[in-house]
Amino acid sequence: MQRFAILGIVLLAAAMSPAGAADKGTVVVVGGGQSGQPLARILVEQGYDVRVMTRNPAKASGLPAEAKVVAGDATRPETLGAAFKGADYVIATIGSACERDKPFPEGAGPEDVDYLGIQKLAQASKAAGVRQFVLLSSIGAGNNDPKAPLNAMCGMVLEWKGKGEDALRSSGVPYTIVRPGGLKPFPGQPACREGVEPLSLNARDSIQGGVVCRADVALVMAGALGNTNALGKTVELKADKALAVDAWRSAWAGLPKD
């Protein structure tokens, strides 16, 4: 009788746990800012074991209680081994912070973060045996025109983002690169929620402009994990009212590999 009671408790506990939590795997989210916060929440809701890596865990906020916050700095490779140990997936949401008419802090410019930082994250991922690295990049990555608005304002950031993408592609780590259009909400706008607006998932270098909710970008990056149709691809993302809300989910298979 006691044996059946124990079995009942075990089955009840399994039924109450998040779906697939036991086999989804561990994801390291690099960056706990505006893009990392909704991503961590979505991954937790989907049943992943989530670590959020930030330079200063004491200042981390807006993250789900279930996410473990760990210290690590993409510009300092000696800090990455412990953060990535045992990870199945890495999703990088970091980027150099550009403010008009303000210089970048020393060691935190586009070359340091968007290129060398991504390179070091990719190398650490390979050393840790990570199964897939998903990179948040930008439409226009690789553009080396100094007159392009983002390049002119933010220290050739698009060129450096392109170099960061190339470093990931050549690292030997299975990867997916997501290039969104402009990220909203913009200052003064209310927060936006994922899964409300239809999204258009497109081939590399095929679209210009467009905007998309940060939480929707997070939803797409989470949807790339473990998706064989997403591997080795660079995709571009924007909102598109002409499509069905979930059209992006079936679009992966038709997009070409890099």
N, C-alpha and C positions, 0 to 999 in steps of 0.2 A: 504494500500500500504506500509506504514511504517512497519507494522507488518511483511510482507513478506520479506522486505529488511533486517530486523533484523534476521529473521530466516535464510536467505541466508548467512549472515555473520557467524552465529553460525555453520552452516553446513560446511562452507569453513574452519573455524578454526579447526573443528574436523577432517576434511580430511587431513589437513596439519600437525596434531600432530603425534608423533611416534605411530606406530601400537600397540594397547593394552596398551598404557601408563597409561590409567585411571584405569586399573584393574590388572596390573602386580604386584604391591605391592612395598614395601620398603625393600631394601637390605642393610645391614651394611657389608661392606668389612673391615675386621680387618687386617690392614697392607697395606701401600701404596707403597711398594717396588717393586722389579722386577716382582713378581707374582701378586701383587695387582693392578698394573697399567694397564696391558692388561685386567684384569678381570673387573675393573671399566669401561673401554671403551666398552667392549662387553656388559655389563649389560645396560649401557646407550643406546647403539645402539638397544638393544632388548626392550627398553621401560620401564625399571625399574626406580624407584626413588632410587638413589644411594647415600649412605653416606659412606665415607671412614674414618675409625677411626685410628688415629695415635697418638703417644705420643706427637709429636710436630707439630701441623698443620702449623706453620709458615715455616717449612722446607719442606713441601709436594711439590712435583713437578712431572711432567709427567702425571698428571691426567686430565681427560676431564673437561671442564669448567662446565658442567652440574652436576658434582658430588659435593656434599656438604662435606667439610672436617671438621671433629669433633674431639675433644680431647678425648683420652681415653687410658688406659694402662692396658693390660691384667693381669699384676702382681699387680695391685691396684684395687680391686673390687669396691671401693667407687667411681671410675671414670666411671663405666660402665652403671649405671642406666640411666643417661641422654642420653648417646650415643645410647642405645638400645630402648629407649621409642618409642613405636609405630611401631617397626620393624616387618616385616613379616618373614624375612629370615636373617641369619647371615652366612657369609662365612669367615672362618679364614685362612689367608695365612701366618701367622707369624711363625717364628722359630728362635732358638738361632743362632747367627752369629758366625760361627767357622772360625778362622784363624789359620793356622799352626804355632805352636810354640808361640802362644799368648794366655794368660789366658782370660777367659770370664770376662766381666765387672761384678762387684758385683751385684747380683740379676738378672742377665741376662743369666745365664747358662741354659743348657738343662732341668734340674729339674725345674727351675723357669719358663721357657717359654713354653717348649714343653709338660710338664706335668701339673704343677700347674696353669700356665697361661690358658691352654685349659680347665682345670677343672673350673676355675673361669668364663671363658667365657660361658661355658655350664650352670653354675648355674645362671648367669645373664640372659641368653637367656630364661631359664625356667621361671624365675621371670617376664620377660617381655612378656611372652606368645608367643614367637617366634614359627612359624609354622615348621621350618626346619633349622637345623644347618649343614652346609657342611664344612668339615675339609680337608685341604690340609695336607697330611701326607707324607709318603715315603715308597717305597718298602723296605722291611726288618724291618719295624717297629715292635718292640717287641723283636728283637734279643738281647739277653743278653750276647753274647760272647765278652769278652773284646778284643779278637784278630781280630774281624771283623774290617776292615779298618776304617769305619766311627766311630765306637765306640772308637777305639784306638786313633783316631785323634781328636775327638770332644766330649770327656767326656761322653761316653756311650749314645750318643744321640738317637740311635735306641731304646734302652731300655726305655728311657724316653718318646720317641714318642709313644711307645706301651702303656705306662701307661696313656698318654694323651688320646689316643683312648679309652682305657677302661673307663676312667672318663666320656667321652662323651656318650659312650654306656649305662652306668649305670645312667645317669643324668635324664632320663625320657623325654628328648627333642627328637623329631623325627630327625633323622640324616642320613647323607651320608658321608662316608669317602673315599677320593680319594688318592691312593698311586701311584704317578708317578715314573718312572725310573729317570735316570739322567736328569737334567733340562738344556736345551740349550736356547739361544745361550751361548756357553762357552766364556770366555774372548778372545777378538780379533776376534770373529766371527760376521758376520752381523746379524741384527735382523731377527727373523723368524715370519711368519704370520700364524694365525690359519686357519684351513680348507684347507690346502695345502697337508699335509702328511696324509696318511691313519693311523688310530689309532686302536689299539687292546685293548679292555676293557675286563678284566679278573677277575676271582674269587680271593678272598683273599688267599694270600700265594701260588699262583700258578705260578708266574714268577720270574725270577732273571735277574737283569741287564736291558739293554735297555735304550733308551733316548727318550725324547719327548720335543717339544717346549713348553715354558711356556705359550704362548698364547693358544695353544691347550689344555693344562690343564685347563686354565681359561674357555675355551669354553665348556669343559665337565662338570666342576663344575656349570656353568650357566645352562647347560642342565639338571642338576639334580634337579633344583628348581621346586617345584610343581609336580615333576614326581613321581607318586606313585610306579613305578617300581624301583626307586632308594632308597626308604626309607628302613632304617634298614640294609643297605648293606655297606660292605667295598670292594672296587674294586681297581684293579691295572691296570696301564695304560702305554703303550709304543707305539712308532711308529712301524708300520708293513706294509711294501710295498706290501705284498701279499693280502691285503684286499682292499675293496672299501673305498674311503675317508670317507664316512658317516656311515660305518659299525657299529661304536660304538653306534650310536643312537638307533638301534634296539637290541643291545646286553644286555641292562639293564634287560629286562624281563627274560632272561634266566639265570641270575646270582643268586646264593642263598643268602638268608638273613643270617646275622650273627647268 
